[in-house]
Amino acid sequence: MAANNPGNSRIRGLYAITPDLTDTQALCRLIESSILGGASVIQYRNKRADEKLRIEQSRALLDICRRHQVPLIINDHVKLCLAVGADGVHVGGADGNLEEARACLGNDKILGTSCYNSLSLALEAQGKGADYVAFGACFPSETKPQAPKADISLFTKAQGVLAIPKVAIGGITQSNASQVIDAGAEAIAVISALFSAQDIALTAWHFTRLFNKSNHHDFTEPATI
């Protein structure tokens, strides 16, 4: 079952989703900064890239993620994940069949999916082999302004019935992230509030520190990059 997949334990903390950059070197600098600040999962998502650029960027990001022992998740493209040897795939609710994706990926890859504001969809996804589910938009989102609203109480309701991690996405900032973490989200997916910051490593540290505070762990502020 998906709940027994060791990949489940890797979906925790700050889940950074890449901005749509065509400059691979610039993208790599941003992602490495986020990891140095504490990002524990990276999702490669670039709606502006063609197939050649997706391969180039995903390979470059995978090198960085391997160096820092952070999983790289590919958005939507199962074939790309397998071609470059990434750690898993995130499938949108209308972008693919979970059972087919799991069959292609095998049991060792991480499989996540968007469930928007539906707990029943999340339960169905868990049964079809998903390792984690994402609920959102939790707050108004610049990236997807038309996304359906997911009430924060959804995370609390899911705690007793879902055995896989829950990721909060949509409009998450340093000022509201604690709300979804306290409600039961094991991870927060962030794009704009992280990569539009002047100091990405420090911003990632502040996001990650929210989880460490809740777990009563110490966390060292990153050195200047």
C-alpha positions as CSV (number, residue, x, y, z in Angstrom):
1,M,0.0,0.0,0.0
2,A,1.0,3.6,-0.5
3,A,1.0,4.2,3.2
4,N,3.9,1.8,3.6
5,N,6.1,3.5,0.9
6,P,9.2,4.9,2.6
7,G,8.8,7.9,0.3
8,N,5.9,9.0,2.5
9,S,8.4,10.0,5.2
10,R,10.2,12.4,2.8
11,I,7.1,14.6,2.3
12,R,7.6,16.9,5.2
13,G,8.3,20.6,5.9
14,L,8.9,23.1,3.1
15,Y,7.9,21.8,-0.3
16,A,9.4,24.3,-2.8
17,I,7.8,24.4,-6.3
18,T,10.0,25.9,-9.0
19,P,9.1,29.3,-10.7
20,D,8.8,29.4,-14.5
21,L,12.3,30.3,-15.5
22,T,14.0,29.5,-18.8
23,D,17.4,30.4,-17.4
24,T,18.6,27.1,-16.0
25,Q,21.6,28.5,-14.1
26,A,19.4,31.1,-12.5
27,L,16.9,28.4,-11.6
28,C,19.5,26.2,-10.0
29,R,20.8,29.1,-7.9
30,L,17.3,29.7,-6.6
31,I,16.7,26.1,-5.8
32,E,20.0,25.5,-4.1
33,S,19.4,28.6,-1.9
34,S,16.0,27.2,-0.9
35,I,17.5,23.9,0.0
36,L,20.3,25.6,2.0
37,G,17.6,27.4,3.9
38,G,15.8,24.1,4.7
39,A,13.5,23.2,1.8
40,S,13.0,19.4,2.1
41,V,11.2,18.7,-1.1
42,I,11.6,20.2,-4.6
43,Q,9.0,20.0,-7.3
44,Y,10.1,20.9,-10.9
45,R,7.2,22.6,-12.6
46,N,7.8,24.9,-15.6
47,K,4.8,25.7,-17.8
48,R,7.0,27.8,-20.2
49,A,9.5,25.0,-21.0
50,D,9.6,22.8,-24.0
51,E,10.7,19.2,-23.8
52,K,14.4,19.9,-24.4
53,L,14.5,22.6,-21.7
54,R,12.5,20.4,-19.2
55,I,15.1,17.6,-19.6
56,E,18.0,20.1,-19.2
57,Q,16.5,21.7,-16.1
58,S,15.3,18.6,-14.4
59,R,18.7,17.0,-14.8
60,A,20.5,20.0,-13.4
61,L,18.1,20.2,-10.5
62,L,18.4,16.5,-9.8
63,D,22.2,17.0,-9.4
64,I,21.6,19.6,-6.8
65,C,18.9,17.5,-5.0
66,R,21.2,14.5,-4.9
67,R,24.0,16.5,-3.5
68,H,21.8,17.7,-0.6
69,Q,19.8,14.4,-0.3
70,V,16.5,16.1,-1.1
71,P,13.8,14.4,-3.3
72,L,13.0,15.9,-6.7
73,I,9.4,15.6,-7.8
74,I,8.4,16.2,-11.4
75,N,5.1,17.9,-12.1
76,D,2.8,15.8,-14.4
77,H,5.5,14.2,-16.6
78,V,5.9,10.5,-15.7
79,K,8.1,9.8,-18.7
80,L,10.4,12.7,-17.8
81,C,10.7,11.4,-14.2
82,L,11.7,8.0,-15.5
83,A,14.1,9.4,-18.1
84,V,16.1,11.5,-15.7
85,G,15.8,9.2,-12.7
86,A,13.9,11.7,-10.5
87,D,12.3,10.7,-7.2
88,G,8.7,10.9,-8.1
89,V,5.8,12.7,-9.9
90,H,3.0,15.0,-8.9
91,V,-0.1,14.5,-10.9
92,G,-2.9,17.1,-11.1
93,G,-6.5,16.0,-10.5
94,A,-7.3,16.2,-14.2
95,D,-3.9,15.4,-15.6
96,G,-3.6,11.7,-15.5
97,N,-4.6,8.3,-14.1
98,L,-3.1,7.5,-10.7
99,E,-3.2,3.8,-11.2
100,E,-1.4,4.1,-14.6
101,A,1.1,6.5,-13.1
102,R,1.9,4.0,-10.2
103,A,2.2,1.1,-12.7
104,C,4.7,3.1,-14.7
105,L,6.7,4.4,-11.7
106,G,6.8,1.2,-9.8
107,N,6.7,1.1,-6.0
108,D,10.0,2.9,-5.3
109,K,9.0,6.3,-6.7
110,I,6.9,9.0,-4.9
111,L,3.5,9.7,-6.3
112,G,1.5,12.7,-5.3
113,T,-1.7,14.3,-6.5
114,S,-3.8,17.4,-6.2
115,C,-7.1,16.9,-4.4
116,Y,-8.2,20.5,-4.2
117,N,-10.9,20.7,-1.5
118,S,-12.1,17.1,-1.6
119,L,-11.4,14.6,1.2
120,S,-13.2,11.9,-0.7
121,L,-10.9,12.5,-3.7
122,A,-7.9,12.2,-1.3
123,L,-9.2,8.9,0.1
124,E,-9.7,7.6,-3.4
125,A,-6.1,8.7,-4.3
126,Q,-4.7,6.9,-1.3
127,G,-6.4,3.7,-2.4
128,K,-4.9,4.1,-5.9
129,G,-1.4,4.3,-4.7
130,A,-0.7,8.0,-3.9
131,D,2.0,8.7,-1.4
132,Y,0.8,12.1,-0.5
133,V,-2.1,14.5,-1.4
134,A,-2.2,18.2,-1.8
135,F,-5.2,20.4,-0.7
136,G,-5.6,23.9,-1.9
137,A,-5.9,26.7,-2.6
138,C,-5.8,27.4,1.1
139,F,-5.5,31.1,0.6
140,P,-5.8,33.4,-2.4
141,S,-3.1,32.4,-4.9
142,E,-1.2,34.6,-7.4
143,T,-0.1,31.5,-9.3
144,K,-3.7,30.1,-9.7
145,P,-6.1,32.8,-8.9
146,Q,-9.1,30.8,-10.0
147,A,-8.2,27.7,-7.9
148,P,-11.0,26.4,-5.7
149,K,-10.8,27.3,-2.1
150,A,-9.9,24.6,0.4
151,D,-11.0,25.3,4.0
152,I,-8.2,24.8,6.5
153,S,-10.5,22.5,8.6
154,L,-10.0,19.9,5.8
155,F,-6.5,19.1,7.2
156,T,-7.9,18.4,10.6
157,K,-10.7,16.3,9.2
158,A,-8.2,14.3,7.2
159,Q,-6.0,13.4,10.2
160,G,-8.1,10.5,11.3
161,V,-8.8,9.0,7.9
162,L,-5.7,9.6,5.8
163,A,-2.5,7.5,6.4
164,I,-0.5,9.6,3.9
165,P,1.0,13.1,4.3
166,K,-1.1,16.2,3.5
167,V,0.4,19.1,1.6
168,A,-1.1,22.6,1.9
169,I,-0.8,24.7,-1.3
170,G,-2.1,28.1,-2.5
171,G,-1.2,31.5,-1.3
172,I,0.9,30.3,1.6
173,T,3.1,33.0,3.2
174,Q,5.1,33.3,6.4
175,S,2.2,35.0,8.1
176,N,-0.4,32.3,7.4
177,A,1.6,29.1,7.1
178,S,1.2,28.3,10.8
179,Q,-2.5,28.1,10.3
180,V,-2.3,25.0,8.0
181,I,0.6,23.5,10.0
182,D,-1.4,23.7,13.2
183,A,-4.5,22.3,11.4
184,G,-2.5,19.1,10.4
185,A,-0.5,19.8,7.2
186,E,2.7,17.8,7.1
187,A,4.1,20.0,4.4
188,I,3.5,23.5,2.8
189,A,4.0,24.0,-0.9
190,V,5.3,27.5,-1.7
191,I,6.3,29.3,-4.9
192,S,5.8,33.1,-4.9
193,A,6.4,33.8,-1.2
194,L,9.7,32.0,-1.4
195,F,11.2,32.8,-4.8
196,S,10.1,36.4,-4.9
197,A,12.0,37.0,-1.7
198,Q,15.3,39.0,-1.7
199,D,16.9,36.4,0.5
200,I,15.6,33.0,-0.5
201,A,17.7,30.9,1.9
202,L,16.6,33.1,4.9
203,T,13.0,32.9,3.8
204,A,13.2,29.2,3.5
205,W,14.7,29.1,7.0
206,H,11.7,31.1,8.3
207,F,9.2,28.7,6.7
208,T,11.1,25.6,7.9
209,R,11.4,27.0,11.4
210,L,7.6,27.0,11.7
211,F,7.7,23.2,11.6
212,N,10.7,23.0,14.0
213,K,9.0,25.2,16.5
214,S,5.9,22.9,16.5
215,N,8.3,20.0,17.1
216,H,10.4,21.8,19.7
217,H,13.6,21.3,17.7
218,D,16.4,23.8,17.4
219,F,17.2,25.1,13.9
220,T,20.2,27.0,12.9
221,E,19.8,30.1,10.8
222,P,21.6,29.6,7.4
223,A,24.8,31.3,6.7
224,T,24.8,34.1,4.1
225,I,25.0,32.7,0.6
